[in-house]
Amino acid sequence: MFYKKFGSVVRVLRNKYISSVIVFVVWILFFDRNDLWTQWDRKHELQKLETSKTFYEQEIATTKKDLMDLNNNPAVLEKFAREKFYLKKPSEEIFIIDDSTQEKK
């Protein structure tokens, strides 16, 4: 019984068209430059890049909004200059309190 099934498989494999299709499929799946695993890795890398793209698009939108606020609102511009660059008006004094010295007590 086993030999009958095995014989039918051998007869099918002797067909040059079927055997060439099998060889072609095996070559494409395992030995080609764009084999199955490479495609899988590229798909996952594309997903990662798309998520980072959405993150950066959101960051760009936030930055553009902040830039519009800085260009249109002088109070926001003054606040930004005071916080980031420690700028002051001529009649003011600035005291910078370091939190690390307070924690040592």
N, C-alpha and C positions, 0 to 999 in steps of 0.2 A: 504494500500500500504506500509506504514511504517513497519507494522507487518510482511509482507512478506519478506522484505529485512532483517529485524532484525532476523526473523526466520532462514533465510539462513545463517546468520552470526553465530547464535547459533549452527546450525548443523555442520558448519565447525569447530567451537571451541570444539565441543564435541569429535572430532576425537583426540585420544590420541597422535598421532604422531605430528600433527600440533600444538596442545596446548603445548606439551613438547618442540618443536622447538621455539615457541614464548617465553616460560619461559626461555629457555636457552639464547636466544638472549637478552632479557631484563636483565638477570643476567650479561651477559658479558658486555653489554653496560653501565650499571649503578652501579652494586654492586661489581664487581670483583676488585681485587687489581690493575689490569692493565686496568681500565675502560677507556672510551673515553676521558675524560678530562685529565687524567694522561698521556695518550699517546700524547695528544696535547701539554701539558706542556713539556714533554720530547723532542718532536720534536723541539720546539722553543729553548730549552736549548741546544740541539745539534747544531742548527744553530749558536747560539751565540759562542759556543765553537769552531766551525769550523772557524768562522771569527777571533777569537782570536788566533787560531792556525796559520792561514796565517800571521797574524801580527807578531807573535813571530818568525815564520820562516824567515820573512824578516829581523827582528832585528838580528837574528843569522847570516844571510848571511852578513849583514852590519858589524857586529862585527868581523866576521872571516876575512873580507876584511881589516878592520882596523888593525887587529892583524898581518896579512901578511905584510902590509905596515910598521908596527912598527918593525917587525923582519928583513925586507929586506932593508929598507931605513934608514940610520943613520940620515939624515936631519929631517925626520918625527919623529923619536924617540927623537931627541933633542928638536924639537918644542913641542912635547907632554910633555916632562919633564919640559920645561920652563913654559908652560901654566898651567899645573895641579898641579905641586909640587913647583913652584916658584924657580927652580934650576937656578944657574948662573955659569958662568965661573969665575975663580979666580980673573980676572982683571976687572970684571964688577960690577956695582951697579944696584939694582932694585928699581924702584920707583913705588909704587902701588897707583893709583889715585882712590879715592872713588867718584863715581858719585853723591852720595846723598849729599855730602857737597857742590858741585857746584850748585845744584838745590835750595839750601836754600837762595842764594844771590839774 
